Amino acid sequence: MNIQQLKAANPIETVAARYATLHRAGANYKMLCPFHDDHHPSLSLHVGRQYFKCHACGAGGDVIGLVMGLEKCSFAEAVEMLGGREASS
């Protein structure tokens, strides 16, 4: 499985919901940002484009980057975790 297939098999909103409470914001979602001490949901999950952006600290990226922030792990570890999740689904 390549990286694009891994991302397609792990929608960002599905992965994020395993870690935090998501709040609907139109067609997208908001959640607390794992990259800084966040007390109000400032991280937006853009479902259509499958990326996230924090409007407070500026962090952004794809589902792999989100897992890296949530798990405090490396790129390789995040890919491995997502691969394991996809395989167990």
Backbone as CSV, one residue per row, in Angstrom:
resi,resn,N_x,N_y,N_z,CA_x,CA_y,CA_z,C_x,C_y,C_z
1,MET,0.855,-1.176,0.000,0.000,0.000,0.000,0.900,1.238,0.000
2,ASN,0.602,2.171,-0.900,1.386,3.408,-0.933,0.747,4.470,-0.033
3,ILE,1.410,5.604,0.092,0.952,6.668,0.995,-0.427,7.192,0.595
4,GLN,-0.676,7.385,-0.682,-1.977,7.888,-1.133,-3.098,6.915,-0.773
5,GLN,-2.845,5.623,-0.940,-3.849,4.616,-0.575,-4.074,4.610,0.935
6,LEU,-2.998,4.775,1.694,-3.095,4.819,3.151,-3.958,5.997,3.593
7,LYS,-3.734,7.166,2.986,-4.531,8.352,3.321,-5.996,8.149,2.937
8,ALA,-6.235,7.565,1.765,-7.614,7.339,1.304,-8.349,6.361,2.215
9,ALA,-7.624,5.404,2.780,-8.232,4.400,3.660,-8.462,4.925,5.077
10,ASN,-7.899,6.106,5.384,-7.996,6.684,6.728,-8.461,8.133,6.655
11,PRO,-9.763,8.371,6.454,-10.264,9.743,6.386,-9.899,10.519,7.657
12,ILE,-9.466,11.746,7.483,-8.963,12.544,8.611,-9.992,12.697,9.721
13,GLU,-11.266,12.837,9.376,-12.291,13.012,10.401,-12.524,11.720,11.196
14,THR,-12.397,10.588,10.562,-12.554,9.303,11.239,-11.406,9.057,12.212
15,VAL,-10.197,9.340,11.768,-9.021,9.165,12.623,-9.080,10.145,13.794
16,ALA,-9.380,11.412,13.525,-9.429,12.429,14.581,-10.478,12.092,15.631
17,ALA,-11.605,11.533,15.208,-12.695,11.204,16.142,-12.289,10.118,17.138
18,ARG,-11.250,9.362,16.838,-10.753,8.341,17.770,-9.977,8.968,18.916
19,TYR,-9.567,10.210,18.752,-8.733,10.893,19.734,-9.446,12.012,20.486
20,ALA,-10.400,12.652,19.839,-10.988,13.856,20.420,-12.453,13.998,19.996
21,THR,-13.153,14.854,20.715,-14.521,15.199,20.351,-14.476,16.191,19.204
22,LEU,-15.191,15.883,18.142,-15.255,16.774,16.984,-16.517,17.625,17.080
23,HIS,-16.392,18.872,16.684,-17.512,19.802,16.665,-17.776,20.181,15.212
24,ARG,-19.019,20.008,14.768,-19.378,20.310,13.385,-19.209,21.803,13.132
25,ALA,-18.628,22.144,11.990,-18.469,23.536,11.556,-18.797,23.575,10.069
26,GLY,-20.072,23.626,9.749,-20.489,23.571,8.356,-20.246,22.182,7.796
27,ALA,-19.512,22.100,6.681,-19.186,20.804,6.082,-17.952,20.183,6.727
28,ASN,-17.311,20.911,7.628,-16.061,20.474,8.243,-16.236,20.266,9.742
29,TYR,-15.119,20.103,10.439,-15.139,19.902,11.887,-14.071,20.755,12.552
30,LYS,-14.247,20.958,13.863,-13.242,21.628,14.686,-12.931,20.726,15.867
31,MET,-11.718,20.871,16.388,-11.322,20.112,17.572,-10.207,20.867,18.279
32,LEU,-9.889,20.435,19.509,-8.763,21.021,20.226,-7.475,20.642,19.509
33,CYS,-6.564,21.573,19.425,-5.301,21.348,18.721,-4.303,20.614,19.625
34,PRO,-3.721,19.505,19.126,-2.735,18.770,19.921,-1.332,19.387,19.859
35,PHE,-1.156,20.428,19.062,0.164,21.016,18.860,0.472,22.165,19.814
36,HIS,-0.537,22.619,20.572,-0.320,23.655,21.583,-1.383,23.501,22.685
37,ASP,-1.238,24.252,23.747,-2.180,24.190,24.865,-3.460,24.905,24.454
38,ASP,-4.413,24.147,23.951,-5.643,24.682,23.372,-6.808,24.464,24.337
39,HIS,-7.593,25.519,24.575,-8.745,25.408,25.469,-10.072,25.582,24.729
40,HIS,-10.010,26.067,23.511,-11.184,26.233,22.654,-10.826,25.641,21.302
41,PRO,-11.705,24.865,20.704,-11.367,24.225,19.431,-10.893,25.233,18.371
42,SER,-9.619,25.137,18.032,-9.065,26.056,17.041,-8.502,25.320,15.833
43,LEU,-8.525,23.995,15.855,-8.020,23.209,14.738,-9.200,22.811,13.860
44,SER,-9.136,23.164,12.591,-10.192,22.831,11.632,-9.792,21.615,10.819
45,LEU,-10.715,20.683,10.672,-10.529,19.519,9.811,-11.321,19.773,8.541
46,HIS,-10.644,19.857,7.421,-11.290,20.122,6.138,-11.527,18.780,5.441
47,VAL,-12.765,18.318,5.512,-13.129,16.985,5.056,-12.907,16.809,3.554
48,GLY,-13.352,17.745,2.753,-13.242,17.623,1.295,-11.808,17.529,0.802
49,ARG,-10.924,18.246,1.436,-9.515,18.246,1.017,-8.633,17.365,1.898
50,GLN,-9.205,16.807,2.953,-8.507,15.889,3.847,-7.229,16.484,4.446
51,TYR,-7.370,17.669,5.041,-6.247,18.275,5.742,-6.757,19.009,6.967
52,PHE,-5.819,19.394,7.835,-6.169,20.154,9.032,-5.362,21.436,9.060
53,LYS,-5.893,22.422,9.787,-5.209,23.703,9.971,-5.625,24.271,11.317
54,CYS,-4.639,24.646,12.135,-4.924,25.306,13.401,-4.823,26.804,13.180
55,HIS,-5.871,27.519,13.552,-5.893,28.966,13.341,-5.198,29.710,14.473
56,ALA,-4.792,29.014,15.524,-4.076,29.646,16.639,-2.557,29.523,16.473
57,CYS,-2.071,28.285,16.249,-0.616,28.081,16.187,-0.081,27.926,14.773
58,GLY,-0.972,27.746,13.793,-0.539,27.650,12.403,-0.201,26.244,11.932
59,ALA,-0.302,25.249,12.799,-0.003,23.872,12.395,-0.990,23.434,11.320
60,GLY,-0.533,22.597,10.423,-1.400,22.094,9.376,-0.788,20.883,8.712
61,GLY,-1.603,20.141,7.989,-1.097,18.972,7.278,-2.190,17.973,6.977
62,ASP,-1.748,16.756,6.700,-2.666,15.686,6.334,-2.901,14.759,7.524
63,VAL,-3.543,13.643,7.279,-3.876,12.704,8.354,-2.622,12.141,9.021
64,ILE,-1.551,11.971,8.276,-0.310,11.463,8.859,0.261,12.487,9.833
65,GLY,0.283,13.746,9.438,0.754,14.808,10.323,-0.103,14.943,11.567
66,LEU,-1.401,14.728,11.419,-2.300,14.802,12.572,-1.982,13.686,13.563
67,VAL,-1.786,12.479,13.070,-1.432,11.362,13.946,-0.086,11.621,14.614
68,MET,0.856,12.187,13.878,2.156,12.519,14.466,1.977,13.464,15.654
69,GLY,1.108,14.456,15.529,0.855,15.395,16.615,0.094,14.781,17.770
70,LEU,-0.903,13.968,17.458,-1.726,13.354,18.497,-0.968,12.288,19.281
71,GLU,-0.144,11.528,18.585,0.598,10.429,19.211,2.012,10.832,19.624
72,LYS,2.435,12.044,19.221,3.807,12.494,19.505,4.809,11.458,18.973
73,CYS,4.672,11.135,17.706,5.499,10.090,17.102,6.102,10.569,15.787
74,SER,6.948,9.742,15.209,7.606,10.056,13.942,6.672,9.762,12.765
75,PHE,7.086,10.212,11.587,6.341,9.947,10.358,6.181,8.442,10.161
76,ALA,7.278,7.701,10.283,7.238,6.245,10.070,6.297,5.564,11.055
77,GLU,6.330,5.992,12.309,5.440,5.405,13.316,3.973,5.719,13.003
78,ALA,3.704,6.940,12.553,2.336,7.320,12.198,1.825,6.499,11.020
79,VAL,2.671,6.307,10.023,2.289,5.492,8.858,1.999,4.067,9.303
80,GLU,2.838,3.544,10.172,2.634,2.191,10.684,1.314,2.083,11.450
81,MET,1.014,3.075,12.289,-0.247,3.067,13.042,-1.442,3.116,12.111
82,LEU,-1.384,3.975,11.106,-2.507,4.081,10.161,-2.647,2.806,9.343
83,GLY,-1.538,2.200,8.987,-1.585,0.946,8.250,-2.216,-0.158,9.074
84,GLY,-1.917,-0.182,10.356,-2.504,-1.171,11.257,-3.982,-0.945,11.456
85,ARG,-4.395,0.312,11.533,-5.816,0.645,11.689,-6.591,0.203,10.461
86,GLU,-6.023,0.512,9.285,-6.700,0.175,8.034,-6.838,-1.340,7.899
87,ALA,-5.769,-2.045,8.274,-5.785,-3.496,8.144,-6.794,-4.132,9.090
88,SER,-7.017,-3.492,10.247,-7.941,-4.073,11.219,-9.383,-3.652,10.985
89,SER,-9.633,-2.750,10.053,-10.991,-2.274,9.802,-11.808,-3.295,9.046
